[in-house]
Every structure is written in C-alpha cells, then in structure tokens.
Amino acid sequence: MMSTLAERQMQFLFALRSKGVTDARVLTAMERTDRALFVKGHFADRAYDDMPLPIACGQTISQPSVVGLMTQALQVQPRDKVLEVGTGSGYQAAILSHLARRVYTVDRHKTLMRDARAIFTKLDITNLTAFTADGSFGLPDQAPFDRILVTAAAEDPPGPLLAQLKVGGIMVLPVGQSDSVQQLIRVSRTDTGFEYEEIRPVRFVPLLEGLGKD
C-alpha cells in the first residue's frame, strides 16, 4: 500500500495538472523539489496543499499551482540564464535550477536569504547564486538575462528589469495595485520593443524598494 507521503505527493502533482500546469519539464522539476523543505513550523503539514503559506518577514510561499503556471509561462530553456526577483523561501528558485543553465535570485530580506541558502546547500544546487539586494533594480552586473521572473507585484514592469531582458527574452510578473486584483503578465522583448500578454488574475505581496529591516 502506498505511503501517505507518496499519496500526498501524487495528489500534489494531480492538483497541478488540474489547474493547468501541463508542461512535462515543469512538472518534473516540481516533483523533484520537495515543498516540505521550504515550509517551517506548524504549517509544515500543509506543504502539499495547493495554497499559499506564511513564511518569515511577513512574506509568503506561493500557491504551488501559481508557481507552476508562472514557471510554465516563462518557457525556460536548458541553456537559459534566469533572474528571479523575490527569493522568499527559495522554492521557486530551486524549481528553476532544474530547468535553466544558471539561476540568479535576489531578495531584500537577509533572514529569508540565509534560510534559503541553507536549503540550496542541503540540496547541493550548484547552478544557483543568491544575493541579498534590492531586486527592483535587477542585477546589472549579470545582465542580460534570457528569462526574468518576479514574485512580487509592481504597478508596472520595472524599467531596470525590462532593460536587463535579452531580445527574444521573456519576463513573467504580477502587475497592479497591491491591495486589489493583480494580473500575471508575460512580457516578450522583440527587436522593436516589448509585447505584453495577460495570463490570469493573481494576488502577490508588493514589490518594495530598498533592503528589509531584518
């Protein structure tokens, strides 16, 4: 008889598929990234539920189906260099590390970054570099990027991030006022400018400038 954990993991993947996460590479990456490692305390037993959960510094670990849909929309290729803005628990960055050649992730909270780095080390992820920095300015020293993923909502796609996206590159981010419904959008950079496509309504914490006070 299947163990409870294996059952919950199968239900987890079934829930992802039922919400529209159908890309085989994304599903495999999410299957290989145990969300339970990124959820602490009395929320640990909810790790395989399709719901956002609180983490330190007033932040959240996103709902797995939203993580899956954002990752799918990003269309990461095996040779891509990816920037993630908003490391949070590190869950999304760990998933991206299975899909891309190189992942850079930034967060404004030192506490979150310390915890995330400890998990990355435990998982022996070698193609991921994590920085404590103001992610709204991106990482100019490592630019340009093939893909950029932002896990906090801005009113508009930040100019510095658009500038750091390669021609042919894709950025996925939530936009809108933080206290109302936001839209998850995909921005594609072309030779002549940027194309915008709405994916679905979402709710994310706001993208804030400066470093956290932790």
C-alpha positions as CSV (number, residue, x, y, z in Angstrom):
1,M,0.0,0.0,0.0
2,M,1.3,3.4,-0.9
3,S,2.6,5.6,1.9
4,T,0.7,8.7,3.0
5,L,3.6,10.9,1.8
6,A,3.7,9.3,-1.6
7,E,-0.1,9.6,-1.9
8,R,0.1,13.3,-0.9
9,Q,2.9,13.9,-3.5
10,M,0.8,12.2,-6.2
11,Q,-2.2,14.3,-5.2
12,F,0.0,17.4,-5.3
13,L,1.0,16.7,-9.0
14,F,-2.6,15.8,-9.9
15,A,-3.7,19.2,-8.4
16,L,-1.0,21.0,-10.5
17,R,-2.2,19.3,-13.7
18,S,-5.9,20.0,-12.9
19,K,-5.0,23.8,-12.6
20,G,-3.4,23.9,-16.0
21,V,0.3,23.0,-15.3
22,T,0.8,20.6,-18.2
23,D,4.4,21.2,-19.3
24,A,6.3,17.9,-18.6
25,R,9.6,19.6,-17.7
26,V,7.9,21.9,-15.2
27,L,6.0,19.0,-13.6
28,T,9.2,17.0,-13.3
29,A,11.1,20.0,-11.8
30,M,8.3,20.4,-9.2
31,E,8.2,16.7,-8.5
32,R,12.0,16.8,-7.8
33,T,11.7,19.9,-5.5
34,D,10.1,18.9,-2.2
35,R,8.0,21.9,-1.0
36,A,8.1,20.5,2.6
37,L,11.7,21.6,2.8
38,F,10.7,25.2,2.4
39,V,7.7,25.3,4.8
40,K,8.5,25.6,8.5
41,G,6.7,25.3,11.9
42,H,3.1,24.4,12.2
43,F,2.4,25.0,8.5
44,A,4.7,22.1,7.6
45,D,1.8,19.6,7.4
46,R,0.2,21.8,4.7
47,A,3.3,21.7,2.4
48,Y,1.5,19.6,-0.2
49,D,-1.7,21.6,-0.2
50,D,-2.3,23.9,-3.1
51,M,-2.4,27.1,-1.0
52,P,0.0,30.0,-0.2
53,L,1.6,29.7,3.3
54,P,3.2,32.4,5.5
55,I,7.0,32.5,5.9
56,A,9.3,34.8,7.8
57,C,9.5,38.6,7.3
58,G,5.7,38.9,6.5
59,Q,6.2,37.1,3.2
60,T,4.5,34.0,1.7
61,I,5.5,30.9,-0.2
62,S,3.2,31.0,-3.2
63,Q,0.5,28.5,-4.1
64,P,2.1,25.6,-6.0
65,S,-0.3,25.8,-8.9
66,V,0.6,29.5,-9.3
67,V,4.3,28.7,-9.1
68,G,3.8,26.1,-11.8
69,L,1.8,28.4,-14.1
70,M,4.4,31.2,-13.7
71,T,7.2,28.7,-14.4
72,Q,5.4,27.3,-17.4
73,A,4.7,30.8,-18.8
74,L,8.4,31.6,-18.5
75,Q,9.2,28.9,-21.1
76,V,12.7,28.3,-19.6
77,Q,15.1,26.5,-22.0
78,P,18.1,24.4,-20.8
79,R,20.7,27.0,-21.9
80,D,18.9,30.0,-20.3
81,K,20.3,32.4,-17.7
82,V,17.4,33.3,-15.4
83,L,16.9,36.1,-12.9
84,E,14.4,35.6,-10.1
85,V,13.4,38.7,-8.1
86,G,12.0,37.8,-4.7
87,T,13.7,34.6,-3.4
88,G,11.3,34.2,-0.4
89,S,11.6,30.6,0.8
90,G,13.7,29.7,-2.2
91,Y,11.2,27.2,-3.5
92,Q,10.7,28.9,-6.9
93,A,14.5,29.3,-7.4
94,A,15.1,25.6,-6.6
95,I,12.5,24.6,-9.3
96,L,14.1,27.0,-11.8
97,S,17.5,25.4,-11.1
98,H,16.2,22.1,-12.7
99,L,15.2,23.9,-15.9
100,A,17.9,26.5,-16.6
101,R,21.7,26.6,-17.1
102,R,22.1,29.3,-14.5
103,V,19.8,31.0,-12.0
104,Y,20.4,34.2,-10.1
105,T,17.9,35.0,-7.3
106,V,17.7,38.2,-5.2
107,D,15.7,39.1,-2.1
108,R,15.7,42.2,0.2
109,H,15.4,40.2,3.4
110,K,18.7,38.8,4.9
111,T,16.8,36.4,7.1
112,L,15.0,34.8,4.2
113,M,18.2,34.7,2.1
114,R,20.1,32.9,4.9
115,D,17.4,30.3,5.3
116,A,17.1,29.8,1.5
117,R,20.8,29.5,1.1
118,A,20.9,26.8,3.7
119,I,18.3,24.8,1.8
120,F,20.2,25.3,-1.5
121,T,23.3,24.0,0.1
122,K,21.5,21.0,1.6
123,L,20.1,20.2,-1.9
124,D,23.5,20.6,-3.4
125,I,22.2,23.0,-6.1
126,T,25.3,24.2,-7.9
127,N,23.9,26.4,-10.7
128,L,22.1,28.9,-8.4
129,T,23.6,32.1,-7.0
130,A,21.6,34.0,-4.3
131,F,22.1,37.7,-3.4
132,T,20.6,40.0,-0.7
133,A,19.8,43.1,-2.8
134,D,17.0,45.4,-3.9
135,G,15.6,43.3,-6.7
136,S,13.6,46.1,-8.3
137,F,17.0,47.1,-9.8
138,G,17.7,43.6,-11.0
139,L,21.4,42.5,-11.3
140,P,23.1,44.8,-13.8
141,D,26.5,43.0,-13.3
142,Q,25.0,39.7,-14.5
143,A,22.7,41.1,-17.2
144,P,21.3,40.5,-19.8
145,F,19.0,37.6,-18.9
146,D,17.1,35.2,-21.1
147,R,14.3,34.9,-18.6
148,I,13.2,37.1,-15.6
149,L,10.6,36.0,-13.0
150,V,9.3,38.5,-10.5
151,T,7.4,37.1,-7.5
152,A,6.1,40.4,-6.1
153,A,3.7,42.9,-7.7
154,A,4.7,46.2,-9.2
155,E,2.3,48.8,-10.7
156,D,4.3,48.5,-13.9
157,P,7.1,46.2,-15.1
158,P,10.2,47.9,-13.5
159,G,12.3,49.7,-16.1
160,P,15.7,48.3,-14.9
161,L,14.3,44.7,-15.3
162,L,13.0,45.4,-18.8
163,A,16.4,46.8,-19.7
164,Q,18.1,43.6,-18.5
165,L,16.0,41.3,-20.6
166,K,17.6,40.0,-23.8
167,V,16.0,40.4,-27.2
168,G,14.0,37.2,-27.5
169,G,13.7,37.0,-23.7
170,I,10.6,36.6,-21.6
171,M,9.7,38.1,-18.2
172,V,6.8,36.9,-16.1
173,L,5.5,39.1,-13.3
174,P,2.3,40.2,-11.4
175,V,1.3,43.8,-12.0
176,G,-1.3,46.0,-10.4
177,Q,-2.1,47.8,-7.1
178,S,-1.1,45.6,-4.1
179,D,-4.4,45.9,-2.4
180,S,-6.6,44.9,-5.4
181,V,-6.6,42.2,-8.0
182,Q,-3.4,41.9,-10.0
183,Q,-2.7,40.4,-13.4
184,L,0.0,37.9,-14.1
185,I,1.6,39.1,-17.3
186,R,4.2,37.8,-19.8
187,V,6.5,40.4,-21.4
188,S,8.4,39.3,-24.5
189,R,11.2,41.5,-25.8
190,T,11.4,41.8,-29.5
191,D,13.8,43.7,-31.9
192,T,11.4,46.7,-31.8
193,G,10.1,46.7,-28.2
194,F,8.0,44.8,-25.8
195,E,4.9,42.7,-26.2
196,Y,2.5,42.1,-23.2
197,E,0.2,39.2,-22.6
198,E,-2.2,38.8,-19.7
199,I,-2.2,35.3,-18.2
200,R,-4.5,35.3,-15.2
201,P,-5.5,37.2,-12.1
202,V,-3.3,36.7,-9.0
203,R,-2.5,38.1,-5.6
204,F,1.1,38.8,-4.6
205,V,2.9,40.8,-2.0
206,P,4.1,44.3,-3.3
207,L,7.5,44.7,-4.8
208,L,9.2,47.1,-2.4
209,E,12.4,49.1,-2.9
210,G,15.3,49.1,-0.5
211,L,16.5,46.3,1.8
212,G,14.4,44.7,4.5
213,K,15.0,45.7,8.2
214,D,15.7,42.2,9.4
